[in-house]
């Protein structure tokens, strides 16, 4: 997005991910062209309803960023308190057990204290062994999160969870193929859950789950439907003593820098965020690639760095005049 005199340029990112988003990149671009041709996008309030989640998020980020460079002030998402100065990162541990243990040690030495492991019925026994090894080595100095991606039946999840030593994990993200049973799952195991996919698959379900069954909401702005919807869910999390975990679906530093600033507004002590996905990309779109070597983000600094785009990586596909 560029001002008419060419002195101010802001960026947003529309990045639907196959397998996660219903819209394809082609569908998103087509909708964006229609949107720009038929609407004057002068403010957040001017964005029409009915947009694909990835499109709405990209437009919102571009508009927020344009207002920021015009005013010289970063966006303010909460009037209740000052944004946090630091946002911890959640590191993904994947691969063979020896690779995971070595990576955990490397990241722990860098300063990471929250780790996430994917678990399915097929690797359940291996995951239990890893939990025991990590717990034995690091004890309460680290937090372990598991992500099941709705892969367990109720009985499988109960059996798995009953083999976990009490208090060695923070929560299991989307443990059940039928999320409606999360309350019963908690009653049987005392293990708390986090919602991710359920937030857009069955958005009202969290309102009917028993208090205490949930520990966190995992918030992916470009899948949930944008920044405003993410802020609404973050406020719900805060009001109900849940963690608001900002997360990314493989986006560049343009989005990640914005999300880190968003995370800083969720709490004075934000939950460890899932914004470490940029390390898996071949290159970033920023002059200074987004990330941290210490396991902690400096959100305001990163927010402004997110405006400095490496244009050599950009290839115009369409140009519109507003």
N, C-alpha and C positions, 0 to 999 in steps of 0.2 A: 504494500500500500504506500503510495507516494503522494506528497502534497503537489498542488497544481504548479507551484514555482520550482519544484524539484529539489527543495532544500531538506525535506524530511522524508525518510523512508522507514517503514516498519514492516515486519515480517510475521506471518502466521504460518502454520503448517497443517496441511490436510493429509493424513497418513493412515488410511484404512488398511488394516492388516488382514490378509486372507486367513480364514478360519476363525477370526474373532469378530470382524464386522460383517454385517449383511451387505453393505454397499461395496462395490469394487472401486478401484481408482478411477476407471472410466466413468462410472456412474457418478462419483463424487465430482469429477471435473465438469461433467455435463450439468449437474445441478448448480455448481458454482457459476458457470457461464449464464445460466438462466437467472440466477439470483442477481448478478451484477447488472445484467441487461434490464431488469425489471424493478430493481429497488435501489434507493439511495442509501448506502450504508454509511451514515454519518455518526452513529452512536450505537452503543450496545442495545438500547431500546428499539432501534430501527431494524434489528434482525428479525425476520419473519419466523413464524412457527413452522414445524413440519420438515425441518432440514435433517439430513443425515447427521448422526452424532459427530463424525469426523469433520464434516463441513462446518457445522456450527462452532465446534471448538476452534478450528483454524481461523475462522472469521473473528471470533471473540478475541483470540490472542492478538491478531493483527490490529484490531481496534484498540484494545487496552494498550498495546505497545505504541501505537500512534499517539494516543493521548499522553502517554508517559514522555515520549521524546518532545512533544509539543510543550508540555508544562515543565519538564525537567524533574518531575516527581514520579516515583514508582507507584503503581496502583495500590490502593488501600482496600483490603477485603474484609476488615473487621474493625469496628470502632471501639470494641470492648477493651482491647489491650494492644500493646506494641508487638510487632512481629518478632519472632524469635531470631536470635543472631546465628544460630546453628541448627541444622537439620541432619540428624544421623542417617546413615544409609544402611539398608538391608542388603546383604550380599547373598547371591544365589550360589549354592553348592551343587554341582552336577558332575556326573561321570562315575568312574569306578571308585570303590571305597578308598583305595590308597590315594587316588587323585584328590578326592574330596577332603581327606584328612590333611594332605599337604597344603591344599589351597586354603583350608580353614586356618592353618597355622600361619601361612603367609599373610593372610588378610587380618588375622588377629594381631600380628606384630605391627601391621600398618595402622591399627586403631579401630578396626571394625569390631562391633560387639553384638550385632544381630545377624543371624544367618537363616536362610530359608532352604528347605530341601523338598523336592517334589517326591510325592509318595503315591503309589498305586497298589492294588492288590498283588500285582506281580513282583514288586520289589519290597513288599512290606517287611519281610524278615531281614533283608539287608538294611533297610532303613532303621529298624529297631536296633540292630547291632551298631549302626553309626551313631544313633542317639546315645547309646550307652557309652561308646568310646569318647564322643565329644563331651558328654556330661562328666565322665570320669576325669578328663584332662582339664576342662575349663570350669566345671562347676557352675556356680551362679554368676560368674563373670561374663557369661554370654547369654543371649536369648535365642532360643530355637523356635522357628516357625515351620510348620509343615503345610504343604499345598497339595491337596488330593484332586483338585479339578473335577469334583463330583464323580469320582471313579469308584467309590465304595458303595456296596449295598449296605443296608442298615446293619445286618449281622456281621459282615466283614469289618465294618468300621468299629463296632463294639469290641469284637475280638482283638483287633489291632490295638485299639486304645487301652484296653485292659492289660496289655503287655508293656505299656509305657510306664516307666517309673514316675510317680507323682511329682508334678511341678518341674519336670525337665523340659517341657515345651510350653510356649506361650499360648498357642492355639493351633487348630487345624483349619486351614482355609478350604471352604467348600468340601467338607468331608463326604457328603452323601449325594448319590444320584437323585434322591428325592429330598430336597432341602426342607420340606414340610416336617420332616422327622427330626430336625435338629434339636428341638426341645426335648424330645424323648431320648435322643442320643446323649444329651448332656445329663439327663436324669440317671441314665444307666452307667455313665463313665466319669462324670464330673469334668470332662474335657470340654473346653469352650471352643466355639467356632468363629470363623470370620466369613463374611459374605463378600463375594466378588461377582461372579456371573449372575447370581440370584438378583442382584440389584437392578439389572436390566431385564432379566428373564421373568421375574415375578416381583416387581418393585414394591408391592404392598406386603409381601410376606414378612419382612422384618418387624412390622408392626404387631404381628400376631404371635411372635415367638416369645417364650417366657423370659422374664428378666433373669439375667445371669447366664443364659445359654450362649450369648454372644460375647466376644471380646473385642472385635474390630470390624470396621468396614473398609474394604480395599477399594480405593477410588481411582478409576481410570477415566479421566475427563473425556478423552476422545471416543470412548465407548458409552459412557453414561449419558452423554448428550450436552456436554459443554461445561463451561466454567461456572455458570449460575447454578446448574444442577449439582455440580460437585460441591459448591459452597453450601447448598441446602443440606446435602447429606453430611457434610463435615459438621454443620451446626447441630444436626440430629445426633451425631456421634458424641459431640461435646455435652449436649444436654442429657445424654443417657450413659455417660461415663464409659464410652467406647473409644477405642483408638481409631483415629482417622488416618489411614495409611495411603498416602499418595503413591500412585503406581503408573507405570508407562508401558504401552504396548509397542515397544521398539520404535521410538521416535528420535529425532535428532535433537541436538542441543537447543534448537529454537524452542521446542516444546518443553524439554527437560528443565531449562533455565526458568521458564515461566512456572512450571509445576513446583520447583523448589521454593519459589517465592510464595506460591499458593500454600504450600505445606507450612511455611513459616507463620502463616496466619491461623492455622488450625488450633494451635496451643502454644503457650509459652515454652513448653517442653514437647515439641512435636514427636510423634511416633517415628521410628525408623522407616524411611520411605523406600519404595521399590523403584528408585530412579537411577539405578546403577546399570541399566540395560544398554547404555551407549557404548560400553566397553566391548559389546559383541558386534558392533558395526565396523565395517572396513574403514570408514572415515566419518568425521562429523561435518556438519555444514557451517560450523563457526570457525573464525580465525583461531581462537583458542578453544580447543575441544572441551566440551562439558565434562566435568568429573571431579574426583577427589582422590588424592593418594593417602588420605588419612581416615577414610570412613565417615567423614563429616562434611556437609556442604555449608558454604557461606552464602546464604540465599540472596541477599541484596546485591552483593558483588557479582554473583552468577547471573542474576536477573539482567543487570546492565550489560554484562558480557554477551548475553543472548541476543543482543541487538547487532552484534558485530559479525555479520555473516560473510563467509568466504564465498564471494560471488563466482569464483572460478568453478565451484562445484554445481552452480545452478545453470540449467538449460531452459530458456524460455520455450514454453509450448503454446501459450496463448497470451495475448496482451489486450487489456480492456482499458478504456478511458471512462472514468466516472464523471 
